[in-house]
Structures are given as C-alpha cells and as structure tokens.
Amino acid sequence: MARPDNTIDYMDQGAFKGLRALGRGPVIQFLWIYDHDIDVDGLLRLQQNLSCGGLLARIIEPPVLPFARPRWVRAPAPHELHLSGTAIDRDGLDAWTDERVYLPVDPEYGPPWHLGAQPFVGGGAAVSLVVSHVVGDALAISEAVADAVRGTSRDLGYPRPHTRPRVASIRNDLRQAVAAVPDMVTAVAKSVRVALDMKTDLAASARSASAPVVEGDERPAALPTVTVHVDRSTWDARAKNLGGSSNALFAAIGARVGHRLGRVDDDGRVMLSFPVSVRADGDTRGNALATITVMADPESLPSDLGALRADIKHELAGVDTWFETMTAPLPLVPLAPRFAVRRMEKAVLKVGKPVGCSNIGELPAAVNRPDGTDADRLSVRMIEPGLTSADLERMDGHLFLVCSRTTRFVSVTATAWTPGVSDNRRVLTDAVRRTLADFALTAS
C-alpha cells in the first residue's frame, strides 16, 4: 500500500516560515469550564487519543535542501497531561489561563500542543488545550478533539521523524523541486497581476491609517482577554429582531468594540477581517482558510444589522475567487528568504486598523466533552505569544474576536491592545460591557 503524500501545503509552509522568520507565531487555546469535578481518566484518554492519530499528532520535518518542501511526520508523544495538584479560587482562572497559553509549543521540535487541568476550590475545574496555529486552525483542532473524545482518531500514515536516509531525502527534494518549476513559473506571472491589483487598495488603506506610535519595550506583552457567554436562544432572537444573522450580530459586536477602542478609518468605519474556512472532508491541511474584508458603519448597527448582513453575504459569495487569486503566488513560498517574510509583515502592519472576527460556528457536541462529560462553558481564543508592547504599538494596536456555539451558549472572546493605554484590561472590559448593552444582551 502506497504511503500517503505527507508534503505540507504551501499555506502551511508559509505560516511555518513566518514563525521561524519572526521568532513567534499564533496559538489557539480551547478553554473548558466545569462546575462539577472532572473525570481525570477521561482527560487521560483525550491526551492519549490526540497523541496517537489525527491532525494534532504530527510535527513538521524541514527538507534537506532549503528550496524544497517540508513534510509532516508523526509527533513524538507530548508531555503528560498537566493536572495541578492545588485547587485555586475561580478568581485565579485568568492568571492560570494566561500561564497555560504562554507555555511554549513548536510545530517542528514539539510539543505541537499541550493539555492541562486546574481544579477549583469548592469543586469544578478548568481544562486548557493550546495548539500551534501552524499545526491546525480552529476547525482542524475541533475535528481532532471530537475524534479523540469519540475514540475515532484517524491514522494519517505519517512516518516517524528522521527515518529517511539522507541520500534518498536529497533525491526526493530535487525531484520535488523540479516537478514544481512549472507551478513556480505560473506563480510569478500571477504574483505580478495580484500586486498590481492590490496596489491601489493598499495605498488607500495606508493613507487612511494614522501614523503608528513607535513606543514600548521589547519584552513580551500579556494581551488582555475578555470572554462572555450569552444564552444562544437569546442571542438568536436578538439577531433576528435586528434583521440579521448570528454571524452578523457577532460582526456587529466586533465593529462596536473596535469603534470604542478607536479602530476606525477617516470616515469612522471599522475594517472587519473574517477568516473563512475552506476545509473539505478528509482535509489534512493545518490551515484551510481564506479571508474576506467588510467595512462596517458602527453607528447604525445597534438598530439594524441588515446592511452588514448583506455586505458579509456578498463578500462570502466571492470567497472562492479571492482564494484562488491570493493563493496563486504560494508556489513561490519555498524560494522566499526569511528576510522577505519579515519585510512582508512590516508592510502589512502599516495597512489600516483591522478587527479580526473569527466565527467558528456550531461545534460538534463531542468538542464540549474533553473528559467525556459536558463542560458548562467553552471558549476559544487566538493569541500570539512573543509580541512585545513595541510590536503592538507599531501595529497600531490589536483586536481579535472569536465566536463559537455550543448547545447552550454563544461564546465571544476578545483579545485587544490599544496604543497609549495604561490599563488595557479595564478598557477592553468596559468596551465589551458597553457593547453588549448596545444590543440589549446580558452575558456571564
């Protein structure tokens, strides 16, 4: 039986190269809250099943030749489940959650993820899963968790690391590089067209952005996060009453929070950037994502979501064309030097003040059962450990929201940094609280 192709996708290679060039990369954290005691044996099964198969049981093995493509290989067993032996008050949850998210993960050297649990004084516990974004996006992680909970994790047939003889590796890398030449030639032509098409948009966005403040130090910054849980029937009813959808209501919340944090252009509009999944059944890509951008008027949203819903729908209708256009240059990724990745980030960071809005949508019921029983609350956030306050000031701040749905709640998590603000947590909490009031929503 032929071994499946384990060459990583160009987009995943680009993410990996960016991580190495910048010395940092985003991670995704799933956080479950239990009001009853957890089943430790159930968590141990989850840890074992995630390790044995599926999209998280892998790491990246770089090629021998620098211009060739990396490959996925089987990950060594990760660290054991970290179960804290000392219970904490629930007031200490934020500190524990931040401690977990800043523990290192690495898509090449491992571990690519880690799992931990923290009991509470008086009963209940929190469970945290942190995964390198290079290894998987939110839907890839959801799929892996659901399969692990059900005990149906896929065996992707990846070899163990460093099992290919060096001579054979060089031959394979050369053969692969030669086979990719036609795609690279085509990519050059398409890259020129994409650059010309984007030139006007990028220039306009750059002009609308205020000059970045270059202050702050180079120590890693802890980005504050606020999570709210809204009863899903209340959420859906409010979206319908405002002439929108669940996705439009989430986007409107992102726009209003962004407005309150000063993330607007010269016309007072907010640039909403939506990752859109293009993941297919059986997909083994770590990141199967496209992006759409919608400009929103934050002032009108508390009374009417119709226009925003229509704009999102219009952009989603063209996402396949966008994806084909923007991924056309990706065959050139193996040839891109690291300094080019650094320069690309600096160029992109000067464009506007985007508000990231990642709507994961309805999660499979199994995702909310890490120990085999239903958690009382689930939230997801994306954060980039290693960003410094100087980085964040140069970026003109940061705001990223993630929305997910379980059988009981809609969860919205906002992570933000506002330039020149001394207490970002207080400012973000106030912005989220007032935004919920704008839409007559109550939350825990």
C-alpha positions in Angstrom: 0.0 0.0 0.0 1.4 3.4 -1.0 2.2 5.8 1.8 0.1 9.0 1.6 1.7 12.2 0.5 2.9 14.0 3.6 4.2 17.1 1.9 2.8 20.2 3.7 0.5 22.6 1.9 2.1 25.9 0.6 0.0 27.9 3.1 1.2 25.9 6.0 4.7 26.2 4.7 4.3 30.0 4.6 3.0 30.0 8.2 5.9 27.9 9.3 8.5 30.1 7.5 6.9 33.2 9.0 7.1 31.7 12.5 10.8 31.0 12.0 11.5 34.4 10.4 9.7 36.4 13.2 10.6 34.1 16.1 6.9 33.9 17.1 3.6 32.7 15.9 -0.1 32.5 16.9 -1.5 29.7 19.0 -5.1 28.7 19.6 -6.5 28.0 23.1 -9.6 26.0 23.8 -10.8 26.5 27.4 -13.5 24.4 29.1 -15.0 25.3 32.5 -16.7 22.6 34.6 -18.9 23.4 37.6 -18.5 19.7 38.6 -15.3 17.8 39.2 -13.6 16.5 36.1 -13.0 12.8 35.2 -9.2 12.6 35.1 -9.3 9.2 33.4 -11.4 10.8 30.6 -8.8 13.6 30.2 -6.0 11.0 30.0 -7.9 9.2 27.2 -8.2 12.5 25.4 -4.5 13.1 25.8 -3.7 9.6 24.5 -6.1 9.7 21.6 -4.8 13.2 20.5 -1.3 11.8 20.6 -2.0 8.6 18.6 -3.7 9.9 15.5 -5.4 12.8 13.8 -4.4 16.3 12.8 -2.6 17.1 16.0 -0.4 14.0 16.2 2.2 15.5 13.8 5.1 17.9 13.5 7.0 19.4 10.6 10.3 17.9 9.3 12.2 20.5 7.2 13.7 19.4 3.9 17.4 18.7 3.5 17.6 21.2 0.6 16.4 24.7 1.6 14.4 25.3 -1.6 12.3 22.1 -1.2 9.1 21.4 0.7 8.8 20.3 4.4 6.9 17.2 5.3 4.5 16.2 8.1 5.8 13.4 10.3 4.4 11.7 13.3 4.9 13.7 16.5 6.6 12.1 19.5 4.4 11.6 22.5 3.8 15.1 24.0 4.3 15.9 27.6 1.9 14.2 30.0 -1.4 15.8 31.0 -0.6 18.6 33.4 -3.0 18.3 36.3 -2.5 20.9 39.0 -2.4 19.3 42.5 -3.5 22.5 44.2 -7.0 23.9 43.8 -7.4 27.7 43.2 -10.2 30.2 43.6 -12.1 30.9 40.5 -10.8 34.5 40.7 -7.4 33.0 39.7 -8.7 31.5 36.4 -7.4 34.3 34.2 -3.9 34.0 35.6 -3.9 30.2 35.1 -5.3 30.5 31.6 -2.6 33.0 30.6 0.1 30.9 32.2 -1.0 27.9 30.0 -1.3 29.9 26.8 2.3 31.3 27.1 3.8 27.8 27.7 5.8 27.0 24.5 4.6 24.9 21.7 6.5 24.3 18.5 5.4 22.7 15.2 8.9 21.4 14.4 10.6 20.5 17.7 7.4 19.8 19.7 5.3 19.6 21.6 2.9 20.9 19.0 0.2 21.2 21.7 -0.3 20.7 25.5 -3.2 19.9 27.7 -3.7 21.0 31.3 -6.4 21.0 34.0 -6.8 23.1 37.1 -9.3 22.2 39.9 -11.2 25.0 41.7 -11.7 25.4 45.5 -15.2 24.2 46.2 -15.5 22.0 43.1 -15.3 22.3 39.4 -12.2 22.7 37.2 -10.8 24.3 34.0 -9.3 22.4 31.1 -6.9 24.1 28.6 -5.7 22.9 25.2 -3.1 25.1 23.5 -2.1 24.3 19.9 0.3 25.9 17.5 -1.7 27.6 14.7 0.8 26.1 12.1 -0.4 22.6 13.1 -4.0 23.4 12.9 -6.7 26.1 12.6 -9.7 26.2 14.9 -11.8 23.7 12.8 -8.8 21.3 12.5 -8.5 21.4 16.3 -12.2 20.9 16.7 -12.1 17.9 14.4 -9.2 16.4 16.2 -10.8 16.9 19.7 -14.1 15.5 18.6 -12.5 12.4 17.1 -10.3 11.9 20.2 -13.3 12.2 22.5 -15.2 9.6 20.4 -12.1 7.4 20.1 -12.1 7.6 16.3 -8.9 9.5 15.6 -7.5 9.0 12.1 -4.2 7.3 11.4 -2.8 9.6 8.7 0.1 7.2 7.9 2.9 9.7 8.6 6.4 8.3 9.1 8.4 8.8 12.2 10.8 11.8 12.2 14.3 11.4 10.6 13.6 8.0 9.1 14.5 8.8 5.5 18.2 8.2 4.6 19.9 11.5 3.7 20.8 10.4 0.1 17.2 9.4 -0.5 16.0 12.7 1.0 18.2 14.8 -1.3 16.9 12.9 -4.3 13.3 13.3 -3.3 13.8 17.0 -2.6 15.4 17.5 -6.0 12.7 15.6 -7.8 10.0 17.5 -6.0 11.7 20.9 -6.7 12.0 20.1 -10.4 8.4 19.0 -10.6 7.3 22.3 -9.0 9.1 24.5 -11.6 6.0 24.9 -13.9 3.9 26.0 -11.0 6.5 28.5 -9.9 6.7 30.0 -13.4 2.9 30.4 -13.4 3.0 31.8 -9.9 5.5 34.6 -11.0 3.1 35.9 -13.6 0.1 35.7 -11.3 2.0 37.4 -8.5 2.6 40.4 -10.7 -1.1 40.7 -11.5 -2.0 40.3 -7.8 0.5 43.0 -6.8 -0.9 45.4 -9.5 -4.5 44.8 -8.4 -3.7 45.3 -4.8 -1.5 48.4 -5.2 -4.4 50.9 -5.1 -6.2 49.2 -2.2 -3.1 49.0 -0.1 -2.1 52.6 -0.8 -5.6 53.8 0.1 -5.7 51.8 3.3 -2.2 53.0 4.2 -3.3 56.6 3.8 -6.4 56.1 6.0 -4.3 54.7 8.8 -2.9 57.0 11.4 0.8 57.1 11.9 1.9 54.3 14.2 3.2 55.2 17.6 6.7 53.7 18.0 7.0 53.3 21.7 7.0 50.4 24.2 9.7 47.9 25.1 10.8 44.7 23.7 9.6 42.4 26.5 6.8 40.0 25.6 3.4 41.6 26.4 0.5 39.8 28.0 -2.6 40.7 25.9 -5.8 41.0 28.0 -8.7 38.8 27.1 -12.4 39.1 27.9 -14.8 36.2 27.3 -18.6 36.4 27.5 -21.2 33.7 27.3 -24.7 34.5 26.0 -27.7 32.1 26.1 -28.0 31.0 22.5 -31.7 31.4 22.2 -31.4 35.0 23.5 -28.6 35.6 21.0 -30.5 34.2 18.0 -33.7 36.1 18.9 -31.8 39.4 19.1 -30.1 38.8 15.8 -33.4 38.1 14.1 -35.1 41.1 15.7 -32.3 43.3 14.2 -32.7 41.9 10.7 -29.5 39.9 10.9 -28.0 36.5 11.5 -25.8 35.1 14.2 -22.7 35.9 12.2 -23.9 39.5 11.5 -24.5 40.0 15.2 -21.0 38.8 16.1 -19.5 41.0 13.4 -21.5 44.0 14.7 -20.2 43.4 18.2 -16.7 43.3 16.8 -17.3 46.6 15.0 -18.7 48.3 18.1 -15.9 47.1 20.3 -13.4 48.3 17.6 -15.2 51.6 17.4 -14.8 52.1 21.2 -11.2 51.2 21.0 -10.5 53.7 18.3 -10.0 51.2 15.4 -11.7 53.3 12.7 -10.7 54.9 9.5 -11.0 58.6 8.5 -14.7 58.0 7.7 -15.5 56.4 11.0 -15.8 52.9 9.6 -14.4 49.7 11.0 -12.5 47.2 8.9 -13.7 43.8 9.8 -11.4 40.9 8.6 -13.0 37.4 8.6 -11.1 34.2 8.3 -13.3 31.8 6.2 -12.8 28.1 6.3 -12.3 26.3 3.0 -11.8 22.9 4.8 -13.1 19.9 2.9 -13.9 16.4 4.2 -10.7 14.5 4.8 -8.6 17.6 4.5 -5.2 17.3 6.1 -4.1 20.9 5.8 -3.2 22.6 9.0 -4.7 25.9 7.8 -7.5 25.8 5.3 -8.5 29.4 5.3 -9.5 32.3 3.1 -10.2 35.9 4.2 -12.9 38.4 3.5 -13.0 42.1 4.5 -16.1 44.2 5.2 -16.2 47.9 6.0 -18.9 48.5 8.7 -20.6 51.6 10.0 -20.6 51.0 13.7 -23.1 53.8 14.5 -26.1 52.1 12.7 -25.5 48.6 13.9 -27.4 48.6 17.3 -30.7 49.3 15.5 -30.2 47.4 12.2 -28.0 44.5 11.0 -29.5 44.2 7.6 -26.8 46.1 5.6 -23.9 44.4 7.4 -25.5 41.0 6.8 -25.9 41.8 3.1 -22.3 43.0 2.8 -21.0 39.8 4.5 -23.1 37.7 2.3 -21.8 39.5 -0.8 -18.2 39.0 0.2 -18.7 35.3 1.0 -20.1 34.8 -2.4 -16.8 35.7 -3.9 -14.5 33.9 -1.4 -13.6 31.1 -3.9 -12.4 33.6 -6.4 -10.5 35.5 -3.8 -8.9 32.3 -2.5 -7.8 31.3 -6.0 -6.3 34.7 -6.7 -4.5 35.2 -3.4 -3.1 31.6 -3.2 -1.8 31.7 -6.8 1.7 33.1 -5.7 2.1 30.4 -3.0 4.3 28.0 -5.1 7.0 30.6 -4.6 7.0 30.2 -0.8 9.8 27.6 -0.8 12.1 30.2 -2.5 11.2 33.1 -0.2 14.0 34.1 2.1 13.2 34.8 5.7 14.0 38.5 5.5 11.3 38.8 2.9 8.7 37.4 5.3 9.8 39.9 7.9 9.5 42.7 5.4 6.1 41.5 4.3 4.8 41.6 7.9 6.1 45.2 8.3 4.3 46.3 5.1 1.0 44.6 6.1 1.1 46.1 9.6 1.0 49.6 8.2 -2.3 49.0 6.4 -5.4 50.1 8.4 -6.6 49.0 11.8 -8.3 45.7 11.1 -10.6 44.0 13.6 -10.3 40.2 13.3 -13.6 38.3 13.6 -13.2 34.5 13.6 -16.6 32.8 13.7 -16.0 29.1 14.3 -19.8 28.4 14.3 -21.5 25.4 15.8 -19.1 23.0 17.4 -19.8 19.2 17.4 -21.2 18.1 20.8 -18.1 16.0 21.4 -15.9 19.0 21.4 -17.5 20.2 24.6 -16.8 16.9 26.3 -13.0 16.8 26.8 -13.3 14.4 29.8 -16.3 12.6 28.4 -18.9 14.7 30.1 -20.4 18.1 29.0 -18.4 21.1 30.1 -20.6 24.0 31.4 -18.8 26.6 29.3 -16.4 26.6 26.3 -14.4 29.4 24.8 -11.7 29.8 22.1 -9.1 32.4 21.7 -6.2 33.1 19.3 -3.2 34.9 20.7 0.4 35.4 19.6 2.9 34.8 22.4 6.1 36.8 21.9 4.5 40.0 20.7 6.1 42.9 22.6 4.5 46.2 23.5 6.7 47.8 20.9 5.4 45.4 18.3 1.8 46.2 19.3 2.4 49.9 19.2 3.9 49.6 15.7 0.9 47.6 14.7 -1.4 50.5 15.9 -2.9 48.1 18.4 -4.7 44.8 18.1 -8.2 43.5 18.3 -9.3 39.9 17.6 -12.6 38.2 18.4 -13.5 34.6 18.3 -17.1 33.3 18.4 -18.3 29.7 18.9 -21.6 28.0 19.7 -22.4 25.0 21.9 -25.8 23.6 22.7 -26.4 26.2 25.4 -24.2 29.2 24.8 -22.7 31.5 22.3 -19.2 32.4 23.4 -17.4 35.5 22.3 -13.7 36.1 23.3 -12.0 39.4 22.6 -8.2 40.0 22.8 -7.0 43.5 22.5 -4.2 46.1 22.9 -4.8 49.8 22.5 -1.8 52.1 21.9 -1.1 54.6 24.7 -3.5 52.9 27.2 -2.0 52.1 30.6 -4.8 49.6 31.6 -5.7 47.6 28.6 -7.8 45.0 30.5 -10.0 47.6 32.1 -10.5 49.5 28.8 -11.3 46.2 26.9 -13.7 45.0 29.6 -15.5 48.4 29.6 -15.8 48.3 25.8 -17.2 44.8 25.7 -19.7 45.5 28.6 -21.0 48.7 26.9 -21.2 46.9 23.5 -23.4 44.2 25.0 -25.7 46.9 26.4 -25.9 48.4 22.9 -27.5 45.2 21.7 -29.6 44.6 24.8 -27.6 41.4 25.6 -26.8 40.0 29.0 -23.9 37.7 29.5 -21.8 35.8 32.0 
